[in-house]
Amino acid sequence: MIPINLPKIGEEEVEAVVKVLRSGLLTHGLGAGPMVTQFEQKFAKFAGAKHAIAVNTGTAALHSAVVGTGVKQGDEVILPSFTFVATAEAVVMAGGKPFFADIDPETYNISPEGIEKAITEKTKAIMPVDLYGLPADMQPIREIADKHDLQVIEDAAQAHGATYKGKAAGTLADAACWSLYASKNMTAGEGGVITTDNDDMAETMRSIRTHGEKEKYKSVMLGYNYRMSEIQAAISCVQLEKLPTFLAKRRENAKRLTEILEKTDKLQLPNEPEGCTSSWYLYTVRLKDSTEEKRNRIVDGLRKKGIGAEVYYVNPVHLMPYYSKTFGKHRLPETEKATKQVFSLPIHPGVTEEQIDYIGKTVLHVLG
Ligand SMILES: Cc1ncc(COP(=O)(O)O)c(C=O)c1O
């Protein structure tokens, strides 16, 4: 099976981990050991941000950012339902109420018009997600946020290396959150980072990650253990150096696959809107005018032929049992339609040209 994603780990990562193990300093009491600090400096530069705060998961990054930007009990946060559940979870963990807005059917990202319609007097923040690695339409989102005095927390978990109007994804947000989970464009196995230009928010998020402390045993606010270990940071430093090579291979694979799949008119292929580049975390196609059953048959057919096609996401968050029961009904026709029609194909850096040709030809064959 050609898996949908696979971490690319080499001897450099192994050596970096061994070095940390030999040093004896596996983690740091305030989460700010030498490897973590080095990684934060490198990641801040990469993301074009003043601060990077390393934590132990992307979910921890999101939760810290939601709390750090000031979301409190009862505040509403507007976000897409077409995302991984962690985006909504972070809002609920902070005591906020997720308010789901619909997506743009071309990009699958939250639609600025949908956001405008969802604003109430309780709205405190907007959480766009850079789905599949394509940045959300941040300029209009920033304008809406400024007009209504709202915070913007960008879920850039899938977007390492993506750009929006010539700048790194995340730069138009008040805080951007990145995941270093094993499937992501760069990984530490588990890990996360928050980037921000705001000094006060950065300080708050640094406290949140280590029990609300600025100094040991002097908690100034409610915090958690969200510290990244020195081992995770050592892997992350190496992966960040390799990221440009990984991204180039993903882009090359995406281009080659598009050249093959353009031969059918049954699929809506992924696109980079003017001024945007994708990180190509996932190559997601839509089976036009399809039913869920028909799409599932195609995915099963591909899996039988050794292609690890997957559906992200079979269930939008607002239809998950807990979220529908707790936060009620939302009318999201574009989200519900996309959920039934999309599927993703492997293009990660471990996929060879020959495998891309095989994936492309097999998709055309299975589509009939
Ligand atoms: C869009 C999105 N948000 C949040 C997360 C959560 O990140 P993590 O798994 O590192 O907690 C992920 C990845 O898993 C994701 O894809």
The ligand as a MOL file (V3000), in Angstrom:
LIG
                    3D

  0  0  0     0  0            999 V3000
M  V30 BEGIN CTAB
M  V30 COUNTS 16 16 0 0 0
M  V30 BEGIN ATOM
M  V30 1 C -6.1430 21.0190 10.7800 0
M  V30 2 C -5.5400 20.4130 11.9950 0
M  V30 3 N -5.6980 21.0260 13.1750 0
M  V30 4 C -5.1650 20.5340 14.3020 0
M  V30 5 C -4.4390 19.3740 14.3150 0
M  V30 6 C -3.9560 18.8400 15.6260 0
M  V30 7 O -2.5890 18.6630 15.6710 0
M  V30 8 P -1.9610 17.5240 16.6130 0
M  V30 9 O -2.3510 16.1900 16.0550 0
M  V30 10 O -0.4860 17.7690 16.5060 0
M  V30 11 O -2.4720 17.7370 17.9770 0
M  V30 12 C -4.2330 18.6930 13.0960 0
M  V30 13 C -3.4290 17.4740 12.9670 0
M  V30 14 O -3.5150 16.4520 13.5220 0
M  V30 15 C -4.8200 19.2140 11.9250 0
M  V30 16 O -4.6660 18.5910 10.7500 0
M  V30 END ATOM
M  V30 BEGIN BOND
M  V30 1 1 1 2
M  V30 2 1 2 3
M  V30 3 2 2 15
M  V30 4 2 3 4
M  V30 5 1 4 5
M  V30 6 1 5 6
M  V30 7 2 5 12
M  V30 8 1 6 7
M  V30 9 1 7 8
M  V30 10 2 8 9
M  V30 11 1 8 10
M  V30 12 1 8 11
M  V30 13 1 12 13
M  V30 14 1 12 15
M  V30 15 2 13 14
M  V30 16 1 15 16
M  V30 END BOND
M  V30 END CTAB
M  END
